[in-house]
Amino acid sequence: MEEKTIVATQESAYRPPRKPTLPEFGPGVQIPTSRPIAPTLKMLKIGESAEFPIEQLTSVQSTKNRLCRMYARQGWNADVVVNDLQYQVIVTRTA
């Protein structure tokens, strides 16, 4: 009887090249430290505001939208304003 050998070749899956997550900043440019978003927004009382660095913009917006949906029965609502001059995201609790 003839022996057959099976040779398995393993091909790696295609992986696209990684994109940098943050642009490279020049010397002297500091990135502010991030703050916890959800606990800060949950603690806001009606009329109070919280400020976040603009680097957290998408996270702040998505967390605000999630909290508005989760606490809709209690009437929880907030507004998000972006201050491009000071690189800040301001969240104000409205209800």
C-alpha positions in Angstrom: 0.0 0.0 0.0 1.1 3.4 -0.8 1.3 5.9 2.0 -0.1 9.3 1.4 1.0 12.3 3.3 -1.2 15.3 3.6 0.5 18.6 3.8 -1.7 21.4 5.1 -0.7 24.9 4.1 -1.9 27.6 6.4 -2.7 31.0 4.8 -3.1 34.0 7.0 -6.3 36.0 6.6 -6.0 39.5 5.1 -5.6 42.2 7.7 -5.8 45.8 6.5 -3.0 48.1 7.6 -3.7 49.9 10.9 -4.5 53.5 10.8 -3.1 55.8 13.5 -5.8 56.6 16.1 -4.5 60.1 16.9 -2.7 62.5 14.8 0.9 63.3 15.7 1.1 66.5 17.6 4.0 68.9 17.5 6.2 69.7 20.5 4.5 71.6 23.3 0.9 70.5 22.4 -0.7 68.7 25.3 -3.7 66.4 25.2 -5.9 67.0 28.3 -6.7 64.0 30.5 -10.0 62.3 29.9 -12.8 62.2 32.5 -15.3 59.4 33.1 -18.3 60.3 31.0 -21.3 58.2 32.2 -20.9 58.8 36.0 -20.4 62.5 35.4 -23.5 62.8 33.3 -25.6 60.7 35.7 -24.7 63.0 38.6 -25.8 66.2 36.8 -28.8 67.9 38.2 -31.2 69.9 36.0 -29.5 73.1 34.9 -25.9 71.9 35.7 -23.2 71.5 33.1 -20.1 69.4 32.6 -17.2 70.1 30.4 -15.1 67.5 28.5 -12.1 67.8 26.2 -13.1 67.8 22.5 -11.1 64.6 22.0 -14.0 62.8 23.8 -16.7 64.3 21.6 -18.0 61.0 20.0 -18.0 59.2 23.3 -19.8 62.0 25.1 -22.5 62.2 22.3 -23.1 58.5 22.3 -23.2 58.3 26.1 -25.6 61.2 26.2 -27.9 59.5 23.7 -27.7 56.2 25.5 -28.7 57.8 28.8 -31.5 59.8 27.2 -33.0 56.4 25.9 -32.4 54.5 29.2 -33.9 57.2 31.4 -36.7 58.4 29.1 -39.4 57.3 31.5 -37.9 59.6 34.2 -37.6 62.4 31.6 -33.8 62.6 31.7 -32.5 64.9 28.9 -29.4 66.9 28.1 -28.0 69.2 25.4 -24.5 68.9 23.9 -22.7 72.0 22.7 -19.3 72.0 21.1 -17.0 75.0 21.7 -14.4 74.8 18.9 -12.4 77.8 20.1 -11.7 76.3 23.5 -11.7 72.7 22.3 -14.5 71.7 24.8 -17.7 69.7 24.8 -20.3 71.1 27.2 -23.2 68.9 28.3 -26.1 70.7 30.1 -28.8 68.7 31.7 -32.2 70.1 30.6 -34.7 67.7 32.2 
